[in-house]
């Protein structure tokens, strides 16, 4: 078994990049000001994706393990996109081996 693919998801950074990409009118300091006004707990997660389809998600602030069913919003979106990316990679590798 290969080593797991490990990703860190920092929600505030996610929204920072989304706002920067979607709004050319806002400067980085404007975006920081907007995010500072949001009354939210920003998630900081580590996700380990294994070849067998399993995943381990750790909340870096508390050290607790989370399950995909506990994710919501941007965290869930990130998880789903990474899972789809992993599946596509595995399918591509299978196609190369069977060719």
C-alpha positions, 0 to 999 in steps of 0.5 A, a space after each residue: 500500500 502506498 503512503 496516504 495523500 495528506 492535505 491540510 485545509 485551512 478554511 480562512 485561507 480557502 475563503 481568502 483565495 476564493 474572494 481574491 479570485 472572484 473579486 478583482 475589486 477587493 485588495 488583499 487588505 480589504 479581503 482580510 477586513 471582510 474575513 475579520 468581521 465574520 463571526 466564525 470559527 475557522 477550521 484547520 484540518 488535516 485529511 489523509 486519503 488512503 488508496 483503499 478509499 478510507 480517510 482520516 480527518 483530524 481537527 488540528 485545533 483540538 486533535 480530535 478525529 472527524 468523519 466526513 459526515 461531520 463536515 459542512 460548507 467549505 470543509 465538505 466541498 474541499 473533502 469531496 473535491 480531493 476524494 474525486 481527484 483521488 478516484 480519478 487518479 486511481 482510475 487513470 492508473 488502472 487504465 495505464 496498467 490494463 493498456 
